[in-house]
Amino acid sequence: MAKPNYAFAKRQRDLAKKQKKEEKRLRKADPSSEEQAESTEPSEDTTENSLD
């Protein structure tokens, strides 16, 4: 059985944390752009119905 690569797992966690922190910083810097981005994205329900 292979041993777990803890260094890789830690780096992945750190990268995810860093990305989330950057996204949060951008949202706080310009909250109006977030509202526009959300309104332009189609909801998941409409995409599922269009496939039928």
N, C-alpha and C positions, 0 to 999 in steps of 0.2 A: 504494500500500500504506500502511496506517495505521501510525503510529509507536507503539511500546509505551508504555503509561502506567506508568512505573516508580514513581511516587508511590503510585498505587492498589495496585500489587502489594506494595509495602513495607508499606502500611497493613494489607492483608489478612494478611500474614505476622505483623505485630505483634499484630493482634487474635487470631489463632489461637494465638500464643505466650502471650498474656495469658490466654486462656480455659483453655489447657492448664495453665498455672501455677496458676490459681485452683482448677481441679478437683483438682490434686495437693495443694494446701493444704487443701482440704476433706477429702480422703481421709486425710491425715495427722492432721487435727484429730479425726476420729471414725472410726477404722478399722472399728468394729463395724457401723456403718450401711451401709458398702460391702458387707459380707458378706451382709447381709439383702437389699439391693437386687439383688445378683447371683442369689440363690436364688429370688427372686420372678419374675425375667424368664424367659420360656420360651426354650429353646434354638432355634437356627435349624433344626436337623434336624427337630424336632417340628412346626414350622410348615409346612415343606415337605411333610412326609408328610400333613398334614391336608388339603392342597389337592388331593391326588390322588383 
